[in-house]
Amino acid sequence: MHNDFIIYIVLVLAILFIVMLAQKLKISYPILLVVAGLVISFVPGLPAIEIDPDLIFVIFLPPLLYEAAWKTSWKELWRWRRVIMSFAFLIVILTSGVVAVVSYWLIPTFTLALGFLLGGIISPPDAVSASSILKSVKVPRRLVSIVEGESLLNDAASLIVFRFALEAVKTGKFAFQDAALSFVLVIVMGTLIGIGIALVFYAIHRWLPTTTQMNIVLSFIAPYTMYLAAEHFEFSGVLAVVSGGLFLSVRSHQFLDHRSRIQGWNVWETIAFVLNGLVFMLIGLELPVVVRDLGRENLPTAIGYSAVICLLVIILRLACTMGASVFTVWISRYIRTADNRPGWRGPVVLGWAGMRGVVSLAAALSIPVYLDNGARFPERSMILFITFSVILVTLVLQGLTLPAVIRWVKVEDRDNQVPPEEQDALVRTKMSKTALQVLQQQHGAEVRVNGLLKSLETRLETEISILSNTPGAGMNLEESREYIPNFRAVYLELITAQRQLLHNLNHKAEVDEAIIRKYLSLLDIEEEKLYVQFNSHEH
């Protein structure tokens, strides 16, 4: 146990350095982590790292799905709901079916149930690697929204297919009608359980005297509670976490104070970063273990099968996204759609962004080693090898070439006519004007006699002036842009001087360090605010 803990500490440190290297090389970090894990696995004397299949879903999936749900924009999810639903359910089910038929025809020892099992595992694309690439290059926001929204729901669809196929392999029976009814029931009840448990946590947060630390701990308990409760009743734990996470994230301003939101968000981003890093590293680390279980004599045959399946899922993804574009144009004649002329450029990017990752790994590793009757699970090693091959090939091949594909197709952004930096300035100007209006109209008399409120009024007026690109009387637009960098540099110098003063005061015995830390935190927030406010003016 002690040695295992040391290994995982070393892995986390390795992940940090690999991510730093990925940023330096401008490569999506999941790609480099997988390759690094594969290289590390061949280090002599390194013990094999294997995860209990029964725990893989519970350890990784609930927090990763919950964090993704909190980051997802409900507004964008609803706007692109038809595209996301077709990608998340129809394309996943179609991919699973085609992979099942092809693998059943291709691999002599495969049954149709094993084919569906493999299809359910490798059908869902992973959003972490795709969105990390999409955010590093200039693409329309809608593409990122569709990829992130799809990943929330396609995980559920693929894992439901996986569950039914796994049961068919175990029992040797599969009734399509019963499976279809169960599919709907699993989706609906999983969603309802997630929302129901989210309501309980909403009530706890809002009406019980919780602290910031309690709120953060509750936020970690919530996804595990949703997942385990739904799985206990044999419904979709994934959809329970997704629906519950979306429900709470939309209402977070109603039951969380500002400190809980700031600190909680930082903690969650850190935890999700470590978990994602471990999963992608494990993909590389586990491959030699899978090869060993498969047997050297079966390796050439398995590589051939994997090449065919890899090519199949890539072509299928591209065909489905292009088909969805054609269908959207046709259906737009009869119903209103968010984009009635999607063209071919966006679908090509979405099709090439179909890298596999975390969920496929979790599903593959969760396949039991033995059946209920004690016999070994049929073709487990072959399924694992094909899954790892698909993840590795799609991540490395598509991940490394996706930026080039994006530059080649030159996707036009038809969604926002107003540039993001102008939207940013507009929103912040309206915020300052609203605050100033309330201050002057409702507290005008107090402003005249209260020096602090008068200073606040002056500060709001200054912010409006700066955001409107008119920081001084008679100053034109070009002059204002010239003065803003100087304003920021001077302000940063003042903050640095104040921070140094606080560190100096901290050496004095009569000043409590808790006071010093409080004002250091406030300076950090002020510096971050300064960076956000004026970052858009530099572009």
N, C-alpha and C positions, 0 to 999 in steps of 0.2 A: 504493500500500500504506500509506504514511504517513498520507494523508488518510482512508482507510477506518478505520484504527485510531483516529484522532481522533474520527470519527463514532460509533464504538461506545463510546468512553469517554463522549462526550456523552450517548449513549442511556442508558448505565447511570446516569449522574447524573440524567437526566430520570426514569428509573424510580424512583429513590429518592424524589424529590420528589413524584411522582404517588402512590406508595404512602403517603407521609405524608399527602397530601391525602385519599386514600381512607379512611385511619384517622380523620381528622378528620371526614369526612362520614359515616362508618360505612357505607361501601359496599365490597363485595368488590373487592379491588384489580385482579383480572384484567379486570373490566368497565371500570374507569376507564383501564387501560392500553390496551385496544383502542381506546376512543374517543379517547384522547390520541394514539395512533399515527396514527389516521385524520386528526386535526386537524393534527398535525405534518407529515404527508405533503404538505399543501397549502402549506407554507411556501415562498415563492419562492427559487429558487437551491439548494434542498436536493437533492443528487444522489439518484437512485433507488437503493434498497438491494435488491439481488437476491442470493439464495443459490444456490449450485450445487446443483441437485436431487440429484446423486449423493451429496452429503455431508450432506444435511439429517438423514437418519436416524442416521448415525454420530455427528454432533456432539451432537445433543440427546437422542435417545431412550435410549441406554444409561445415562447417569448419572441421568436423571430417573426411569427405571423402577427402577433399583437403589436409589435413595434412597427411593422409594415402598415398595419391598419391605422395606427395613430398618425403615420406620416402621409397617408393617402388623403387626397382632397375629395371629399364627398361631392363637392360641386362638379369637379372634373369627372368623377366616377359616374355621376348621373348624366352629365352631358354626353358622354361617350358610351352610355350603358348598352346600346344595341351592339356596337362593335365589340365591346369587352365581353358581353354575354356570349356572343357567337364564338369569339376566340377561346373563352374560358370553358365553355361546355361543348359546343358543336365540334369545334376543331379538335379538342382533346379526345372526345369520344370517337370521332372519325379516325384520328391518328392511332388510337388504341386498337380499333378494329382492323385497320390496314396492317399495322405491325403484327397483330395476332395472326392474320391470314398468311402473310408473307413468311413469318418465322415458322409457322406450322408447316408450310410448304418447303421451306429452306432447310430446316433442321429436322432430321429424321426422328430424333428422340423426343421432339416437342409434341405436346397435345395442344388442342385449341385453347384450353384453359390456361396452360403455361404461356401461350402466345399472348392472351389477354393480360396476363400478369405482367409480362415484359412490357406490353404496350401501355398499361397503366402507369408503370414506373417511369418510362422515358418520354411520355407525352407532354408533361408540363415544362415550358421554358422557365428559366430562373431570372428573376428581376434584378438581383443584386449586381451581377456582372453586366447585364445589358444597360441598366440605368446608370451605372458608374461610367460606362463609355459614352452613353448618350448625353450625359450632363457635362462631359469634358469637351464635346464638340458642339457646334452650333446647329441645333435641330429645333423644329417647332415643338412647343410645349405639349401639344396634343399627342405626339408620338411617345413622349416620356409618360404622360398620363395613361395612355392606352396600355403600355407595357407594364406599368406598376399596377393598374387596376386589374389587368388580365391575370397577373401573377397571384393576386389575392384569391381569385375564384378558381383558376385552373388547378391550383393545388388541391382544392376540395374535390373537383370533378375527377381528377386523376386518381386520388386516393380512394374515392368511392369505387371506381372501376377496379382498382387494385384489391380492395377488400372483397368484392364479389368474386373476382377471379381466384383469390387466395382460398376462399371458402369452396369454390368449385374444385380446385386442386385437392383440397383436403378430403372432401366428401365424394368427389367423382360425379356430382350432380349439378345441373344448371338449368333452371327453368326461366326462359326469357320473360314471360309475363310477370312472374313473381319478382324477378330482378328489377324490372321496370317500375313496378309499384313500390318496391323497397327503396329504389333509387330516389324517387320523389319524396317518400316518407323520411328518408335519412337526411335529405336536404332541408325540408321544411322544419322537421323537429330539431335538427341541429341548430338552425338559425334561431328558432324560438327559445331554445335552451340558452343560447348565447345571450340573447336580448334579456331574457328573464334574470339571469345571473348578473348581467350588467346593471339592471335596475336595482338589485340588492346592493351592489357596490356603490352605485350612484347615491342611494339613500345613506349608506354608511359615511361616505365622504361628505355629503352635504349637511346631514343633521346630527352627526356625532362629533364630539370635540376632538378631532384628529389634529396632529401636528404635521409639519412638512415631512419628517422622517416616517411617520405612520402612513401618510399618503403614498410615499414612494414604495414602502413595503407592500401596501395593499395593491398597488399597481402591478407588483410582481406575482402576488397571489392570484389575482383575477384571471389571467390567461390559463394558468394551470387548473384552476377551479372549473372554468368553462370547458376546457378540453376533457378533463377527467370525467366530469358529470355527463357530458354528451356521449363519450365513449362507453361509460358504464351502462347506459341504456341502448348501446349499439347504434348510435346516430353519429353524424359527422362532427367530430371534435374540431376539425379544421374550420368548418363553417361557423361553429359556435364561437371560436376565438375571433374570427374575422368579423362576424356580425356584432358581437359584444364589444370588440375594440372600436369599430366604427361608431357604434352608438355612444360610447363614452367620449371618444375624441371630439365628436361634434359638439358635445355639451360640456367639455372640460372647463370652459370659462364660467360655468354655473356652479361648479362644486369644488374647484381647486383655486387656491389663492396664487398670487403671482410667484411667490417663492417656491411653492410646490411644482408649478409648471416649469420654472427655470431649472431648478435642481433636478427634478424628475426627468426632464428631457435630456439633460446632460448625462445622467446615469444610464438611461435607456440606450442612448446612442453608443455609449461606451460598451455596454454589455452586448448589444447587437453586433458591434464591430468585432469583439472578441469571439463570439459564437460563430459568426460567419467565417472569420479567419480560421478557426479550428476546423470547421466543416470542410472548407476548401483544401486545407492542408491534409485532412484525413483522406480526401479523395486520392491524393498522390501517395500517401503513406500506406493505404490499404491495398493498392493495386498489386504489389508483390505478394501479399498474403492471398489475394484472390487467385493469382497465377499459380501459386503453390498448391492451393486446394484443387485447382482445375487439372493440374498435371502437365508436365512439359510435353508429353506426347500428344496432348489434345490442343496445345497452344496454336499451332499453325491453322488448324481447322477453325478454332474460336476466333482468330484474327480475321479469317475470311468471312465468317458470319457477321462479325462486328462491322466490317467495312461495308457490307451490303445494307445492314440496318442503319448505320450512320448516314449513308447516302440517301436512304429511303426517308428518314425523318427530316433531313434538310430539304429535299425536294418537296415532300409533303407540306412542310411549313410554308414554303414559298408559293406553292400551288394554292394552298388554302387562303393565304392573305390576298393573293391576286384575285381569287374567286370571290372573296368577300367584297373586294372593290367593285367587281362587275355586278354583284348582287345588289350592292348599295345604290349604284346608278339606276338599276331597274326598279327597285322598290321605292326610290325617291319620287317616282311618278305617282305613287298612290298614298304615301305617308310622308310626313315631314322628318327629315334626318338632319343630324348635326352638320354633315358635309355631303352634299349631293353629287359632288364630283371629286372623289378622292384621288383619281388618277392612278398611275403606276409607281410613282417615285416613293411615296410614303409606304405602300404595301411591300415594296422591295426591301426597304429598311427594316420594317417590322418583321418580315420573313427571315431576313438574315440575322436578326437580333434574337433568334430562338435558341440561345445557349441553354444547355441543361446544367443543373447544379444541385442545390441543397436538398430539395424535396425528393429528387430522384435518388440521391445518395441515401437519404433517410429511409425511403421505401425499400430500396434494395437490401440494405443492411438489416431491415426488420423482418425479412423472410426467415422463418424459423429453420433451424438446422434439421430438426426432426419433426415428422408428422405426429398426430395424436396417438397413432398405433405403434410408435417407436421406430418406424422406418425412416430412412434419410429422405429429406425433401428432394423430389426429383429435379435434376438439372439446376440446383441452386447455384453451383459454381459457374455454370455457363451463363445464367441470367446475370449474376454479379459481374462477370467479365464483360459482357456486352454493355451493361449499364455503365460501368466505369469507362469503357472505351468511348461510348457516345458522349459522356460528360467531358472526357479529355479532348476528343476531337472537336466537338462543337465549341468548347471554351477556347481552345488554342486557335483553331482555324478561323472560326467566325469571329471570335473576340478580337484577334489581332487585325483582321481585315475589315471589320465593321467601320472604323473611321474612314478608311479609303472608300468603302461603298457609299457612305454618307456624302463624302466630297464628290464622288462621281455622279450620284443621282441629283444632287443639288435640290433638296426638297424646299419648296417655297412655303413660307409661313403666311397662311391666309387668315389665321385666327385673330391676330392682334394687329390692327392698323397702327396703333400707337406704340412706339418702341417701349420696352420694359423700363428703361431709365426715366422716360417721361411719365409713365404710369406711377412709378415709385415717387417721383417728385410731386405729382398731382395728389396722390393719397396723403402724403405727409403734409402738404400744404393745407388740404381740407381738414386734417386732424388739428393742426395748429389754429386754423381759423375758427373751427368749432369751439375749441377750448377758449380762445380769446373772446368769442361772442358770448359764451356763457359767463365768463369772468366780468365782462363789461356790462352786460345787461342785468345779471342777477346779483352782482356784487360790486357795482360801480361805486356806491358810497363807501364801502369798506376799502376799496382800492385807493381812494383819495386820502384816507387816514392811516392805512396800514402799509408801512414801507416794504414789508416782505411781499405783499400782494402786488404792489407797484412794480417791484423788481421782476415778479413773475410776468406781469403784463408786458414789460419791456422785453423780456426774454422771448415771449411768444411773438411779439412784433418783429424782433430780430430774426427769428427762425423763418417767419413768413417772407420777410424781405430777402433772406438768403435763398430760400427755396424757389422764390419767384425770379431768381437771377437779377435782383435789383438791390444789392446790399448797401447802396449809398445813393444819395440824391444826385441826379444828373449822370449816373454811371450807366453806360450802355452794356449790352449783353457780353461783348468780348472782354470788356474791362472787369465785369463781375466774375467771369470764368478765370481771369488772370489772378484775381484776389482770393478766390476760394482755396486753392492749394496753400497759399501763405497763411490764411486763417486757420486751416487745419494744422499746419506745421507748428504755428505759435501755440495753438490750444494744446497740442500734444506735449509741447515743451513745458507748459504750465502744469499739466497732469503729472509729467515726470518729476517736476520739482516738488509737487505736493506728495507724491509717492515717496520720494527720498526723505522728505521731512518726516513722514510717518515712521519710516524705518529708523530715523535718528531718534525720534521721540520714544520709540519702543525700547531704547536702551536705558531710559530713565525709569527708576523704580516707582515713581509716583503715578505713572500712567499705566492703566490696565491694558494688557495686550488684547483683550476682547474688543475694546474700543478701537484700537489700531486696526485690527482685522476687519471690523465693520466698515471703516472708512476706506480701507484698501479694496474691499469688495465693491463699494460704491464707485471708486475710481475706475475699476475694471469695467463696470457697467457703462460708465460715462465714456470711456475710451471706445468700447464696442459700439455705443450709440453714435459716436463721432465717425467711426469707420463706416457704419451703415448709411448714415445720412449723406456723406460726401463721396462715397464710393462711386455712385452713378455719374458724378460730374467728371470723373477721370476717364470715362470711356467715350 
